[in-house]
Amino acid sequence: MSQRHECGSPPAPLSGDSWLELAREVLDIEMEGLAAVRGQLDGGFTEALGLLSACAGRVVVTGIGKSGLVARKIAATLSSTGTPAFFLHPVEGAHGDLGMIRKEDVVLALSNSGETDELNSLLPALRALGVSVVGITSGAGSTLARLSDVIIEAKVPREACPMNLAPTASTTAALAVGDALAVCLMRIKDFGTKDFKRVHPAGALGARLSQPVAALMHSDNLPLVAENAPLTEALAALNGGGFGLAAVTDASGRLAGVFTDGDVRRMLCRAGFNPARPVAEVMTRNPQSVPATATAAQVLDLMEARQITVLPVLAGDGALAGLVHLHDLLGKGRVRFAPE
């Protein structure tokens, strides 16, 4: 048996063989968890598979913390195997990203306990949009289970963590359930080698991301207002632009700020709506931006790090040159750079 220790006390020295014994014990616990979840698979899995295979939109995978990291990987696996999917951060969803959801989408929500407040508080809003919710959780009687249309139970006997606290076996199990869904969906959709190559154009994607962002940005008919413009004009630009923000410029054409959906929400909560009020009083000043000379790969890294979907692009003198959306970098939501 491996040598475990109480929190706060130094571990006893281990020999090389003892380290191997401990590593094998961790793997044994993880395999034990997978075997348990394998035995739990029931009609909930097949019902969830039916919802996902019939999805006319995209699969929206969501979770927070370690479950969020697993959710990101499941979304990536689904997308690369013929089921369009993306990751939605629950907190960002509550602050405007629900605008990406359509009623034809299906939500795949992950929470080991099923009692994650940030996730569960978002689910009623998702259901109000008309989407179906599939939950992956160990809590068959949890809040997540109650708010889901279908649940896949993934309950492991114990974590590999010596304190039975850190998500280890449970996250492995959730990831494996995601893989099982993806592989079953591949079979349903008859997704083969040709399809796999079509959605993995590594060379083409690399070439796209090596371009300067100026080659991919939007520069015409931008949602643009002057900083002294009244809110009525700014709201019209925001609503008609399709970016979720309007760029605000000063008298010399330099970027002074951005006016976003979040700015509107904060304005209404704090001071109400005065249509004649200048947009400069409520906009976000000094917003994140990128130079037109930046590569698409650099911009993509920044968007991922800051969880931003739209960025202003600036010319060398600070003037607004354009706007770039995440989908512009990745090929409008579908990586396709050559005719079939």
N, C-alpha and C positions, 0 to 999 in steps of 0.2 A: 504494500500500500504506500502511496506517496506521502511525503511529509508536508502537511499543511500547518499553518500557524494562525493564531488569533491576531486580529487587527491591532496594530500598535506594538507588537512584540517582534523582535528580529527573527527572520527565518533561520532554521538550523541549516548548517552547511550541507550541500548535497553533492554527491559524487556525480560523475558523468552518467553512470547507469541510473542513478536516481532521477536525474533530469529527464532521461528518456522515459522512465516509468511515469513521471508526472505528465509528460507530453502525451503519452499513450492513454493515460487516464482521461485527459481532456477530450481526446478523440473518441474514446469509448462513450463518454457522456453525450457528446454530440451525436454519435450514431444511435445511442439509446433514445435521444430526443427525436431523431428522424424516424426511427422505428415506431415510436409512439404516435407521431403525426400520421405516418402511413396508415396505421390502424384506425385513425379517426376519420379518414376520408370517407365521405358518404354522399348522399344525394345533394347536399349543399354544394359540393365541388362540381357535380355535373350541372346543377342549376346555374351556378356562377359561370361555368363554361358556356352554357347556352346564351346567357346575357352578353358575354364578351364576344362570342362568335357572331352574334346578330347585331353587334354595335355598328351603326351606320356612321358614327362620328369617330371620336378617339377615346382611348382608355385614359382616364385621368387618375394617376397613381399618387396617393397622398399619405403623409405620415410625418412625424416630427422626431427629432433626436435620432437614436440608432435606427428606429423604424423608418425614419425619413431617408436615411442613407440606403437602407434596403429597398425602399420604394423607388429611389432614383435608379438603382440597378435594375429592378424589375421593369421600369418604364423603358430603359435602354434596351433590355433584352426583347421586350415585346416589339418595340419599333424596328429592331434589326431583324426580326423574324416574321414580318408581315402583318403585324397588328399595330397601327399607328397609336402612339401613346406619348404622354409627357408627364413630368412631375409637377405637382402643385404644392407649394409650401402652405400649410394651413394658415399661418399668420399673414403671409402675403395675400392669400386668398381672401381673408377678411378685410384687406385694405385695398381692394380694387381688382385683384387678379381673377376674381370670379367672372369678370367680363370675358375671359377666354373660354368659358364653359358654354356649351350648347346643349339643348334638350336631347339631342341624339347621342350624346356622349354617355359613357358608363364610368362611374367612379369606383376605384379599387382602393379601399382605406385600410391602413395597417396600424394596429396598436396591440401590443402583447396583452396588456391588462384590459384594454377596451374602455379605459377610464381616463384617457388623455384629454384634458380640458380643451386645449387649443384645437384639437381635431374634432371633438364632439360638438363644440360650439359652432363649427362650420357646417356640419352635416345638415341641419334643418334648412339652411340657406341653399345648399346644394339640391336638396330634395324639392325645394320650392321652385327650382329651375326645371323640374321635370325629369331629372336624370335618375337612373337606377344606381344603387349603392351596394357594392359587394364588400363585406368586411372580412379581413383575415385577423383573427384574434384568438387568444387562449380563453377569453372570458365569454363563454356561451350565454351567460346571463347578464352581460355588461351593458353599459349605455350604448357602446358602439354596436353591439349585436341588436339592441332594440331599435336603433336608428337605421339599420341596414335592411335592404330587401332580402339579401341572402348572406349567410356567413359561412366561411370555411374555418373550422376549428383547428388551431395549430397550438396545442398545449403540450409542453415538454415536462417531464417529471422533475427536472432540476436544471439549473444553469451550471456551466463548467467552472464559473467563478468560485473560488474557495469559500466566499461569503454568501454564495447563492444570490448575488445582487446584480452584478454587471451582466447586461444582455449578451449572451454567448450562444448557448444551445438554442435559445428562442429565436434569435435573429437568423441563425443558420436554417432553422425550420421554416421561417417565413420566406426566406430567400428560395429555399427548395420548393415550396408551394408555388411561388411565382414562376420558377423554372418549369414546374409541371404544367401550369396553365399555358405557358408559352409554347411548350412542345406539343401539347394537345391541340392548340390553336393552329400550329404549323400543319398538323395532320389534317385538320378540318379544312383548312384553306389550300391544301395541296401545295404548300410553299416549298419549292425545291431549290436545287443548286443555282439555276439561272436567276431565280428571284433573289437569292441571297447575294449573288454578285451584283445585281442591279442596285441594291440598297447599301452596298459596301464599296462605293467607288473611291477607295482611299486616295488614289493618285489625283482624281478630279477634285475631290474635296480639298485636298492639300493645295492644289493649284488655286482654287477659289479663295481659300483663306490666306494665301500669300499675296493677294491683290491689295492695293491701297483701298481703304474704306471709301474713298471718294468715288471709286468705280462702282460701288454697290449702293451708295446712299441715295435717298430721295432729295432732289433739289428743286423740283417744280411743284407749284401749287401747295406750298407748305402752309401749315396752320401757324400763321405769323401775325403778331400784333405789336404795336408800339407800346412802350411802358406807360405812356399817359392815356392809353385807350381805356374807355369805360368797361366795366365788367360785362355788360351786355355784348359788346363786340368780342371780348376775350372768350366768353362762353360759346358764342357762335363759332369761333375759330376752333375751339376745343372740341365741340360737338361734331363739327363737319370734317375735322382733319383725319380721323381714323387712327390716330397714334396714341391717344390717351394723354396727350399733352399739347400745349400750344407754346411755341417759342416766343419770347418777349425780347425785343431789341431796343437799344437806345437810339438817339437821334442819328448817330453815325453808323448804324447798322450792326453794331457789335451786340453779342448776346448779353442781355442784362439779367435774364432769369428764365424760368419755365413756369407755366401755369398748368397744373395737373388736376386729375380727378380728386386726388388727396387734398390739394389746396382748396378745392371747392367744399369738400366735406369739413375741413377744419374751419373755413370761413363761416359756414352756416352754423356750426356748433358754437363758435365764439361770439360772433357779432351779427349774425343774420345776413341778409342780402340787401345791399344798396346798389341798384343797377348803375348809378352814376359814379360809383367809387372807382378810382384808377386801379387797373390790374396790378400796378407796381406795388401797391400796398399789401397785397395778399399773395403774390407770386413767391416761388422759391428762388432765392438769390444764390449766386455762385453754384449753379448746378454742375454735376459731373458732366464732362464733355470730352471729346477726343479730337486731335488734330486730323486734318484731311490726309496727312501723310502716313498716319498709323495704318498698319496692316489689319486686315479683317481678323486674323488670328489674335492680334493684340486686343482688339476691341471685344472679341468673343470672350477672351480671358477676363477682361474687366467686367463684362456683363455678368459672367458666371460668379465672379467674386463678390460683386455688389448686388446681385439679383435684380438687375435692371434689364428691361426689354427694349427700351428706346433711348438713344443718346443723340444729343446735338453734335454736329461735326463742324469744326471751326477752321476757317482759312488762317493763313499765317498772321494776318493783322487782327485776329480776334473776331472778324465778321462771321456771321452764321453762313455756313456753306451748304448745309443740308441736315437731314435727320436719317438715322439708320436704325432699322428694327432688327431684332434678333433673327427673324425669318429671312431677312435679306442676306444674312451671313450664311444661313444653312440651306438656302434654296427654297424659300417660300413654304417651309414646313415639310417638304419632301425632297430628299437629296437626289436630284436627277439632273445630270449635266450632259447627257448624250441621248440621242434618240434610241428607242428600243429596236 
